[in-house]
Amino acid sequence: MEISNNKKWYHYVAAFFAGMFLANAIPHLINGISGDPFPTPFADPPGKGLSAPWVNVLWSFFNIIVGYFLFQYAKITIKNKLSLIIFIIGALVISIVLSIVFLDKVKL
């Protein structure tokens, strides 16, 4: 694994958070466009209660935009395996954490 291309430590931190934001966008977008309520930070209680589908679509696109800019800033490429692995680890971490958090979400 090469750590070249003038990457600094903060590029790898950005890669980790890019993975987190982009993975977090998926369940919100799927539930939002399916018309299903799903927890967001804006629900009552935050992260446990359900938000309207349109709120989930907006939250998803916010996550996509932030994730995209972090992805660009991190200079993630196939050639730099370390940045790609850290990106994937970020996506995996948020996916596992949220799968546990959403066990207690309010059911309809």
C-alpha positions in Angstrom: 0.0 0.0 0.0 1.5 3.3 -1.0 1.0 6.5 0.9 2.1 8.9 -1.8 0.5 11.5 -4.1 1.1 14.1 -1.5 -1.5 12.8 0.9 -1.6 14.0 4.4 -3.2 12.4 7.4 -6.3 14.6 7.1 -6.9 13.2 3.6 -7.4 9.8 5.2 -9.7 11.2 7.8 -11.7 12.8 5.0 -11.8 9.4 3.3 -13.2 7.7 6.4 -15.9 10.3 6.9 -16.8 10.3 3.1 -17.5 6.6 3.5 -19.7 7.3 6.6 -21.7 10.1 4.9 -22.2 8.2 1.7 -23.3 4.9 3.4 -25.6 6.9 5.7 -27.4 8.3 2.6 -28.6 4.9 1.4 -31.2 4.0 4.0 -32.6 7.5 4.1 -32.9 7.7 0.3 -34.5 4.2 0.0 -37.0 4.9 2.7 -37.7 8.4 1.5 -38.4 7.5 -2.1 -40.4 4.5 -1.0 -42.7 6.8 1.0 -41.7 5.1 4.3 -41.0 7.1 7.5 -37.5 6.5 8.9 -35.5 8.0 11.8 -33.5 11.1 11.2 -31.8 13.6 13.6 -34.9 15.8 13.2 -37.4 13.2 14.6 -38.8 13.2 18.1 -36.8 11.7 19.8 -33.9 12.3 17.5 -32.7 9.1 15.8 -35.5 7.0 17.3 -38.7 8.6 16.2 -39.8 8.6 12.6 -39.4 11.5 10.1 -41.5 12.1 7.1 -40.3 10.5 3.8 -39.5 14.0 2.3 -37.3 14.8 5.3 -35.4 11.5 4.7 -34.9 12.4 1.0 -33.5 15.8 2.0 -31.3 14.3 4.7 -30.1 11.7 2.2 -29.1 14.4 -0.3 -27.3 16.4 2.4 -25.3 13.3 3.2 -24.6 12.7 -0.5 -23.4 16.2 -1.0 -21.1 16.2 2.1 -19.8 12.7 1.3 -19.1 13.8 -2.3 -17.1 16.8 -1.2 -15.2 14.8 1.4 -14.5 12.1 -1.3 -13.1 14.7 -3.6 -11.0 16.3 -0.9 -9.6 12.9 0.2 -8.4 12.3 -3.3 -9.6 8.7 -3.2 -8.4 6.6 -6.1 -8.0 3.0 -7.1 -4.3 3.6 -7.3 -4.1 4.6 -3.6 -5.3 1.4 -2.0 -5.0 2.8 1.6 -7.4 5.7 0.9 -9.9 3.3 -0.7 -9.7 0.8 2.3 -10.2 3.6 4.8 -13.2 4.9 2.8 -14.7 1.3 2.9 -14.0 1.0 6.6 -15.8 4.3 7.2 -18.9 3.0 5.3 -18.7 -0.3 7.2 -18.4 1.3 10.6 -21.4 3.6 10.2 -23.4 0.7 8.7 -22.8 -1.5 11.7 -23.3 1.2 14.2 -26.6 2.4 12.7 -27.9 -1.2 12.3 -27.6 -1.4 16.1 -29.0 2.1 16.8 -32.0 1.5 14.5 -33.0 -1.7 16.4 -34.9 0.5 18.8 -36.6 2.8 16.2 -40.3 3.4 16.6 -42.4 1.0 14.6 -45.6 1.9 12.8 
